[in-house]
């Protein structure tokens, strides 16, 4: 028996999010000074591990890093409270027997509030969420059409089976900042970048870097008895990433889509030194696809017997194309903290990002969240934050409302300048990496039943008939209506292309 043609279709089996509340009741250790003013409280969610089980459930182990900065009465030194909140979540993907789903997780902080119940105790309330997208390759078998039937087929360009591999790496590095000592980490960001991808003998070699940007406090050298940080410094370090992923069947002709994402980043200072211990949990992924052409049966009939068939709706995706573009967004921030003496650090993050097709190409929208640390002319530390809507049009060709978009959008750099009026101008550089493909729905023949006990009546009185067409039609519709073959109609009427519509006129119908 002839083997059936297998069509592989990538389907999104789950697209949603899960939320987790965060609560912390924290009492200061004896060596920490009393709380006079809370400067800031931030939640940084991360994923420690995740796995999808065979029963369609996704298990996530997460951690939330809680950081509270405050000052003591009569002191300009910044104090820091570091805590962590761990949790586990189980999400029903609503699909059982999913084979090797591709899971995408995006963590974000939703809100956070902090209040000092007493000079020695704080209460933190907040929430974080995780956007979950799961896709899987679903196989459909195209039927074998019995011999002797008239079959209408459609050729469509598509992608073959998606090849995919991923690997998680735990990387530990020590970073020498050159400082005499480090009190604590005030802020930390990890930005991944792909530098090279090579395909060699069923393997993909992925290389890149993770840039660590951190703001840390240094101890008061003039008054060592004072706790906290009297000064702040910024640090940048590049950590190399390299992974070899086994992908059976991948060749240099495949179109590849590499990705490096930072699931978790921990920075901790070593006591009495300027060295930072860095632990990264990095996920490296490579997806590969190859262009293919399918010939799909969309209609079928017999000229001798009544025929019935069932259909299956297939969503066939075209070969994806990539789009990468960086753009800058300018924002104004009113600190309202008096005249600025110095800005220690400025950071921005894009949340709730959505990318849609538009007339010019793509529209990226979301919320841009900006945070600034600094001090005023009186030496008093301050913290400012602002959220503003973002909408950016990205020029792209051949984009239609049916275009499907898989994308990542991250802030890769944040700059600032102090304006003459005392406000801050923040410049955020955002990197958009998108994969674009068009999905076409085809009604394909699934099963065919030939009713041999119901033969079609034959008309032997004449060999030809004449059909008058008043509107555009095609050879297949005429042949099926009059129970003949497309080849016979084309031969009798000198038609060269059966797919071109017939724009009215007289058509000769030969008998089958």
C-alpha atoms as one frame of an Amber mdcrd trajectory, in Angstrom:
protein
   0.000   0.000   0.000   1.282   3.445  -0.867   2.378   5.464   2.139   0.222
   8.430   3.042   1.629  11.948   2.870   2.117  13.408   6.347   1.497  17.127
   6.853   3.000  18.726   9.976   1.233  21.822  11.258   2.446  23.946  14.168
  -0.493  24.807  16.407  -0.705  27.055  19.449  -2.207  24.773  22.069  -2.214
  27.309  24.915  -1.883  31.080  25.152  -2.620  32.583  28.556  -1.094  33.626
  31.831  -0.923  32.692  35.476  -0.702  35.091  38.423   0.958  34.772  41.797
   0.430  36.986  44.823   3.467  38.009  46.881   3.326  38.749  50.624   6.240
  39.494  52.929   6.210  40.421  56.604   9.846  41.295  57.358  11.514  42.210
  60.659  14.896  43.946  60.443  17.937  42.148  61.874  19.582  43.775  64.874
  22.522  45.128  62.843  20.245  47.160  60.502  19.309  50.740  61.441  15.688
  51.763  61.916  13.577  52.659  58.901  12.992  56.386  58.460  11.955  56.592
  54.791  11.295  53.861  52.229  12.841  54.855  48.890  11.685  51.991  46.701
  10.348  48.467  46.676  10.715  46.246  43.610   9.747  42.708  42.664  11.904
  40.801  40.167  10.267  37.499  39.133  12.281  34.651  37.588  11.814  31.009
  36.609  13.909  28.376  38.362  12.584  25.391  36.386   9.596  24.195  34.374
   8.402  21.019  32.681   5.376  19.812  30.728   3.955  16.433  31.744   2.240
  13.924  29.493  -1.184  14.686  30.964  -1.145  18.218  29.548   0.020  20.052
  32.666   2.787  22.615  32.943   4.684  22.768  36.242   6.541  26.006  37.019
   8.907  26.712  39.912   9.430  30.431  40.335  11.197  32.892  42.582  10.551
  36.569  43.258  13.448  38.735  44.402  12.193  41.421  46.764  14.389  44.470
  47.214  13.549  47.369  49.536  15.768  50.460  49.720  15.394  52.863  52.630
  17.234  55.511  54.634  17.700  55.860  58.384  16.925  59.029  60.306  19.677
  61.646  60.024  21.627  59.629  57.429  22.033  59.913  53.662  23.320  56.347
  53.354  21.093  53.916  51.514  20.106  50.704  53.296  18.920  47.566  51.521
  16.610  44.709  52.441  16.970  41.602  50.268  14.424  38.792  50.455  13.039
  36.129  48.193   9.656  34.538  47.738   9.470  31.072  46.154   6.375  29.411
  44.717   5.179  26.627  42.433   2.374  26.684  39.888   0.614  24.026  37.844
  -1.188  25.132  34.692  -3.556  22.962  32.663  -2.665  23.382  28.975  -6.064
  21.940  27.980  -4.448  19.422  25.630  -3.469  15.903  26.586  -0.922  13.727
  24.832   1.056  16.716  23.592   4.382  15.543  22.212   7.347  17.776  23.078
   5.558  21.147  23.210   7.576  24.330  22.728   7.017  26.409  25.865   7.596
  30.155  26.012   7.498  31.958  29.387   7.586  35.705  30.024   7.713  36.899
  33.631   6.721  40.373  34.786   5.892  42.295  37.929   2.287  43.532  38.042
   2.271  45.769  41.110   4.030  46.245  44.430   3.335  48.200  47.626   5.441
  48.530  50.757   4.734  50.174  54.100   6.707  50.427  57.308   4.537  49.077
  60.110   7.180  50.159  62.609  10.819  51.310  62.428  11.805  47.641  62.566
   9.169  46.004  60.418   7.877  46.271  56.853   4.929  44.755  55.033   5.201
  44.061  51.276   2.242  43.178  49.056   2.325  42.618  45.334   1.736  40.278
  42.416   3.694  38.839  39.526   2.460  37.043  36.427   3.801  34.679  33.807
   2.683  34.794  30.169   2.598  31.232  28.831   2.547  30.213  25.188   2.747
  26.557  24.190   2.891  25.266  20.630   3.199  21.750  19.270   3.620  20.031
  15.925   0.443  18.175  14.921   0.571  15.563  12.149  -2.197  15.072   9.595
  -2.204  12.180   7.115  -3.460  13.036   3.630  -5.559  10.161   2.236  -4.657
   7.974  -0.731  -7.232   8.708  -3.445  -8.468   5.537  -5.194  -7.575   5.147
  -8.856 -10.107   6.134 -11.530 -11.416   9.235  -9.714 -11.314  12.837 -10.831
  -9.273  14.794  -8.283  -8.886  18.524  -7.877  -5.605  19.468  -6.230  -4.020
  22.656  -4.956  -0.303  23.232  -4.698   0.708  25.298  -1.705   4.076  26.446
  -0.443   4.537  25.601   3.204   7.033  24.624   5.864   8.038  21.081   6.556
   8.233  19.637  10.031   9.662  22.046  12.581  12.952  20.881  14.062  13.546
  22.126  17.581  16.038  21.721  20.392  16.686  23.540  23.641  19.249  23.388
  26.406  19.474  25.063  29.795  22.864  26.184  31.063  23.882  27.210  34.560
  26.854  29.569  34.372  28.826  30.805  37.364  31.293  33.659  37.024  33.152
  35.984  39.362  33.231  39.609  38.275  35.910  41.913  39.628  34.504  45.438
  39.810  37.723  46.998  41.122  35.867  48.476  44.097  37.317  48.287  47.616
  34.075  46.752  48.843  30.420  46.272  47.916  27.589  46.708  50.378  24.710
  45.402  48.238  23.247  45.294  44.728  20.668  48.006  44.099  19.658  47.011
  40.581  20.640  44.325  38.083  19.755  43.625  34.430  20.843  40.799  32.126
  20.585  41.358  28.351  21.327  38.379  26.035  22.711  38.717  22.514  23.340
  36.108  19.804  26.704  36.405  18.068  26.928  33.244  15.929  25.036  30.132
  14.833  26.516  27.274  12.828  24.979  24.012  11.642  27.351  21.036  11.574
  26.384  17.337  11.220  22.911  17.306  12.832  24.044  19.828  15.426  23.553
  23.544  15.936  26.369  25.463  17.630  24.971  28.605  19.240  27.159  31.354
  20.653  26.328  34.615  22.328  26.848  36.868  25.317  24.866  38.017  28.309
  25.605  41.602  29.305  25.255  42.189  33.049  24.484  45.759  34.085  24.392
  46.404  37.824  24.143  49.345  40.196  25.751  48.650  43.561  26.427  50.542
  46.746  29.859  50.950  48.320  30.481  51.288  52.064  31.226  54.555  53.844
  35.019  54.525  54.081  35.178  57.784  56.078  32.782  56.477  58.724  33.104
  52.669  58.704  30.713  52.356  61.612  27.832  53.561  59.412  25.835  50.815
  57.785  24.539  50.921  54.228  26.058  52.533  51.162  27.464  56.045  51.031
  28.202  55.925  47.288  26.977  54.069  44.219  28.796  52.648  41.220  27.747
  51.049  37.938  29.209  47.880  36.524  29.008  46.212  33.087  30.363  42.778
  32.204  29.924  40.417  29.247  29.593  36.713  30.006  30.107  34.387  26.990
  27.494  31.742  26.186  28.079  28.631  24.087  25.823  25.609  23.536  25.763
  22.599  21.215  22.243  21.389  20.466  21.487  18.020  18.850  18.898  18.417
  16.078  18.386  15.333  13.927  17.924  16.190  10.263  19.037  19.810  10.351
  21.116  21.004   7.404  22.602  24.255   6.210  19.616  24.693   3.886  17.201
  25.030   6.809  16.116  28.456   7.914  17.087  28.756  11.568  15.649  30.826
  14.387  18.030  30.938  17.386  17.141  32.365  20.783  18.966  32.989  24.052
  16.917  33.946  27.104  17.913  34.580  30.712  15.586  32.692  33.038  17.316
  33.698  36.273  20.196  35.968  37.277  21.645  36.223  40.781  24.368  38.666
  41.802  25.858  38.572  45.281  28.877  40.493  46.609  31.733  38.692  48.289
  32.471  40.084  51.720  35.303  42.613  52.068  36.059  42.667  48.349  34.922
  44.181  45.069  34.077  40.805  43.545  30.561  39.863  42.520  29.471  36.236
  42.254  27.154  35.823  39.277  24.952  32.792  38.651  22.990  32.667  35.401
  20.325  30.224  34.299  20.234  30.572  30.518  18.015  28.806  27.993  19.365
  28.318  24.456  16.952  27.372  21.677  17.144  26.721  17.958  14.136  26.208
  15.699  14.662  25.151  12.073  12.267  24.937   9.141  12.589  24.005   5.481
  10.394  25.228   2.642   8.244  22.555   1.001   5.438  22.253  -1.552   2.334
  20.188  -0.877  -0.204  18.913  -3.386  -3.490  18.711  -1.484  -6.726  17.163
  -2.806  -9.615  19.589  -2.279 -12.407  17.922  -4.310 -13.070  14.491  -5.820
 -15.753  12.668  -7.808 -16.286   9.612 -10.011 -17.791   9.661 -13.502 -19.162
   6.131 -12.972 -20.503   5.991  -9.408 -21.916   8.334  -6.808 -19.123   9.509
  -4.525 -19.050  10.979  -1.032 -16.097  12.436   0.846 -15.354  14.170   4.115
 -13.067  17.182   4.566 -10.536  18.301   7.117  -9.630  21.963   7.643  -5.843
  22.325   7.546  -4.049  25.493   8.585  -0.908  25.559   6.468   1.792  28.108
   7.301   4.147  29.607   4.769   7.886  29.648   5.365   8.544  32.287   8.036
  10.792  35.257   7.476  12.658  37.168  10.123  12.603  40.838  10.990  15.036
  42.488  13.406  15.025  46.172  14.153  16.163  48.501  16.939  14.453  51.794
  17.687  14.623  54.450  20.385  11.879  55.992  22.483  12.281  59.361  24.222
  10.446  60.030  27.485  10.350  62.960  29.899  10.418  62.329  33.640   9.651
  64.935  36.286  11.529  63.844  39.406   9.810  66.331  41.740  12.695  65.712
  44.157  14.374  69.098  44.065  17.389  70.009  41.981  19.247  66.918  40.801
  22.875  66.535  41.807  23.477  63.154  40.202  21.635  60.285  38.575  22.952
  56.932  39.693  21.120  54.814  37.178  18.135  54.813  34.818  16.391  51.689
  33.582  13.319  50.894  31.505  11.281  47.779  30.804   8.623  47.000  28.208
   5.578  45.217  29.625   2.415  43.766  28.051   3.917  44.001  24.573   1.627
  43.266  21.600   2.646  43.180  17.936  -0.020  43.403  15.213  -0.107  43.877
  11.421  -0.881  47.369  10.128  -0.874  49.219   6.791   2.825  50.114   7.032
   3.936  46.757   8.412   3.793  46.107  12.166   2.602  48.023  15.204   4.313
  47.320  18.528   2.453  48.532  21.601   2.800  48.119  25.343   3.671  49.867
  28.592   7.138  51.376  29.045   8.106  51.330  32.727  10.951  53.718  33.681
  12.869  53.811  36.980  15.543  56.296  38.086  17.857  56.341  41.128  19.776
  59.464  42.117  20.346  62.195  44.697  19.455  65.892  44.896  21.721  68.815
  45.722  21.184  68.241  49.459  22.593  64.724  49.053  19.232  63.082  49.772
  18.698  59.895  47.724  15.561  59.635  45.596  13.762  57.071  43.481  11.336
  57.918  40.636   9.250  55.742  38.378   6.884  56.325  35.509   4.708  54.248
  33.192   3.637  55.479  29.795   2.007  53.842  26.771   4.208  52.933  23.829
   3.187  52.524  20.205   5.761  52.149  17.460   5.224  51.449  13.757   7.792
  49.101  12.198   8.079  49.178   8.406   7.746  45.723   6.856   6.794  44.441
   3.423   4.200  41.849   2.430   2.296  42.038   5.710  -1.430  41.301   5.584
  -4.117  40.997   8.273  -3.610  37.208   8.059   0.100  37.454   8.893   1.013
  35.607  12.091   3.712  37.205  14.255   5.972  35.560  16.815   8.163  38.168
  18.469  10.296  39.271  21.373  10.765  42.931  22.306  13.238  43.927  25.003
  14.925  47.106  26.194  18.629  46.650  25.511  19.874  50.071  26.690  18.636
  53.078  28.666  20.263  56.507  28.631  19.412  59.797  30.298  20.192  63.498
  30.229  19.346  66.277  32.708  17.409  69.080  30.986  17.797  72.782  31.914
  14.393  72.743  33.664  15.617  69.986  36.004  13.593  67.212  34.412  15.098
  64.070  32.911  14.985  62.936  29.312  15.114  59.130  29.153  16.170  57.361
  25.962  15.161  53.688  25.752  16.571  51.475  22.991  14.262  48.567  22.177
  15.189  45.525  20.086  12.372  43.812  18.173  12.969  40.322  16.767  10.003
  38.897  14.876   9.165  35.828  12.823   6.447  36.455  10.222   4.440  33.832
   8.401   1.062  33.628   6.681  -1.440  30.937   7.601  -3.795  29.666   4.922
  -6.781  27.449   5.691  -7.308  24.607   3.189 -10.363  22.329   3.073  -8.602
  19.047   2.262 -10.202  15.736   1.316 -10.037  13.363   4.276 -11.970  10.152
   3.457 -13.530   9.015   0.160 -16.448   6.602  -0.258 -17.319   5.218  -3.727
 -20.877   3.897  -3.900 -20.439   1.089  -6.421 -24.055   0.066  -5.900 -25.168
   3.484  -7.200 -23.883   3.835 -10.779 -24.423   7.133 -12.552 -26.839   7.073
 -15.488 -25.232   7.090 -18.958 -26.532   9.123 -21.874 -25.660   7.388 -25.175
 -27.937   9.487 -27.434 -25.213  12.053 -28.228 -21.450  12.420 -27.853 -21.308
  16.186 -27.295 -23.327  18.783 -25.488 -23.148  22.566 -25.504 -23.073  24.697
 -22.352 -23.637  28.454 -22.301 -21.789  30.199 -19.462 -22.981  33.647 -18.384
 -20.365  34.290 -15.715 -16.817  33.334 -14.829 -16.427  29.653 -14.052 -13.687
  27.019 -14.336 -13.133  23.682 -16.050 -13.475  21.686 -12.847 -16.939  23.049
 -12.002 -18.207  22.344 -15.526 -16.701  18.852 -15.646 -18.152  17.889 -12.265
 -21.581  19.307 -13.114 -21.840  17.403 -16.403 -20.058  14.272 -15.150 -17.102
  14.373 -17.520 -13.379  14.932 -17.162 -11.370  18.143 -17.023  -8.960  16.797
 -19.660 -11.820  16.196 -22.112 -13.199  19.709 -21.669  -9.773  21.267 -22.148
  -9.125  19.231 -25.312 -12.487  19.988 -26.950 -12.329  23.727 -26.178  -8.574
  24.334 -26.713  -8.112  25.451 -23.090  -4.466  25.482 -22.026  -4.762  26.339
 -18.342  -7.500  24.627 -16.355  -7.080  27.047 -13.430  -7.926  30.142 -15.477
 -11.595  31.165 -15.231 -13.777  30.924 -18.335 -15.381  34.303 -18.872 -18.698
  33.355 -20.492 -19.340  31.919 -23.949 -20.124  28.521 -25.430 -18.420  25.429
 -23.986 -18.514  22.017 -25.675 -19.149  19.212 -23.170 -17.946  15.766 -24.289
 -19.323  12.689 -22.581 -17.061  10.686 -20.305
